[in-house]
Amino acid sequence: MTRAPEIDDYHRRLTPEDREICERLADEIDRGLPEASAKVWHAHPVWFLDGNPIVGYDRLKDAVRLMFWSGQSFAEPGLVASGSFEAAEARFVDVSEIDTDRLAVWLSESRVVQWDYEHIRTNRGLVKRTEF
């Protein structure tokens, strides 16, 4: 899979340390979700399955945040609830903190555990669990 040029542009604007984290995350996401499409969405890289946002990351003040839109429903531990819907996150300040085995499990779960964010507007601000 060829990475979207705007994701590479996002990476180029980061410090070398943050770039290393983001490039590792992008490589692992591409490997774990090869069928996903990726783009910069709301100013940061996000991967989608059938139009539904699945996983993305962004640079915060003190860390790089990896977010799974349906992560609160995953069985694999290690993610922290984020926001008022079903999202959950992990934060990294060094590339060595990325547990690629755990990340692979989260990516696998993200394929089958999804809340429907694509239709949140038509569902009047509610997210519903999708069925697979």
C-alpha positions in Angstrom: 0.0 0.0 0.0 1.3 3.4 -0.9 0.9 6.0 1.9 -1.2 9.1 1.1 1.2 12.0 0.3 -0.6 14.3 2.8 0.4 11.8 5.6 4.0 12.0 4.6 3.6 15.8 4.6 2.2 15.6 8.2 5.2 13.6 9.3 7.7 16.0 7.7 6.4 18.8 10.0 7.2 16.9 13.2 10.3 16.7 15.3 12.5 13.8 14.5 11.4 12.0 17.7 7.7 12.5 16.9 8.2 11.6 13.3 9.8 8.3 14.3 6.7 7.5 16.5 4.2 8.4 13.8 6.0 6.6 11.0 6.1 3.4 13.2 2.4 3.8 13.9 1.6 4.4 10.3 3.7 1.3 9.2 1.9 -0.9 11.8 -1.5 0.4 10.9 -0.8 -0.1 7.2 0.3 -3.7 7.9 -2.6 -4.4 10.3 -5.3 -2.9 8.1 -4.2 -3.2 4.5 -7.7 -2.8 3.2 -8.2 0.6 5.0 -8.0 3.9 3.2 -6.0 6.7 4.8 -6.0 10.5 4.6 -5.4 13.5 6.7 -8.8 14.2 8.3 -9.4 17.1 10.8 -5.6 17.9 10.5 -4.3 14.4 11.4 -3.8 11.0 9.8 -6.8 8.7 10.0 -7.6 5.2 8.5 -11.1 4.3 7.4 -12.9 1.1 6.7 -15.9 1.5 4.4 -16.0 5.3 5.2 -16.0 4.7 9.0 -13.0 6.2 10.9 -11.1 3.4 12.7 -7.7 4.6 13.9 -5.6 7.7 13.7 -2.9 9.7 15.6 -2.0 13.3 16.3 0.7 15.2 18.1 -0.4 16.7 21.4 1.6 19.0 23.6 3.3 16.2 25.5 2.9 13.1 23.5 1.7 11.4 20.3 -1.9 10.1 20.8 -3.0 7.0 19.0 -6.8 6.9 18.9 -9.2 4.1 18.0 -12.8 5.4 17.5 -14.3 2.2 18.9 -11.5 1.4 21.3 -13.6 1.4 24.5 -15.3 -1.8 23.3 -12.0 -3.7 22.7 -11.2 -6.7 24.8 -7.4 -6.1 24.7 -6.4 -3.8 27.6 -4.1 -0.8 27.4 -6.3 1.9 25.9 -7.8 4.8 28.0 -11.3 6.2 27.3 -11.3 9.4 25.3 -14.2 11.8 24.7 -17.9 11.2 25.2 -18.4 8.5 22.6 -16.6 5.1 22.3 -13.1 6.2 21.5 -10.0 5.2 23.4 -6.4 6.1 23.2 -2.8 5.4 24.0 0.0 8.0 24.2 3.6 7.7 23.4 6.6 10.0 24.1 9.2 7.6 22.6 9.0 5.0 19.8 10.2 2.3 22.3 6.9 2.6 24.1 5.0 1.2 21.2 4.1 -2.5 21.9 3.6 -3.7 18.3 2.1 -7.0 19.4 -0.6 -5.2 21.4 -1.1 -2.7 18.6 -1.6 -5.6 16.2 -4.4 -7.0 18.5 -6.1 -3.6 18.7 -5.9 -3.3 14.9 -7.4 -6.7 14.5 -10.2 -5.8 16.9 -10.8 -2.6 15.1 -11.8 -4.5 12.0 -14.8 -6.2 13.8 -15.6 -3.9 16.7 -16.9 -0.7 15.2 -19.3 2.0 16.2 -20.9 3.8 13.2 -19.3 7.2 13.2 -19.8 7.7 9.5 -23.5 8.3 10.1 -23.3 10.2 13.3 -25.0 13.3 11.8 -27.9 11.3 10.3 -28.3 9.5 13.7 -28.7 12.8 15.5 -25.3 12.7 17.3 -25.6 9.1 18.4 -23.2 6.4 17.6 -24.6 2.9 17.0 -22.7 -0.4 17.0 -22.3 -1.9 13.5 -22.9 -5.6 12.9 -20.4 -7.8 11.2 
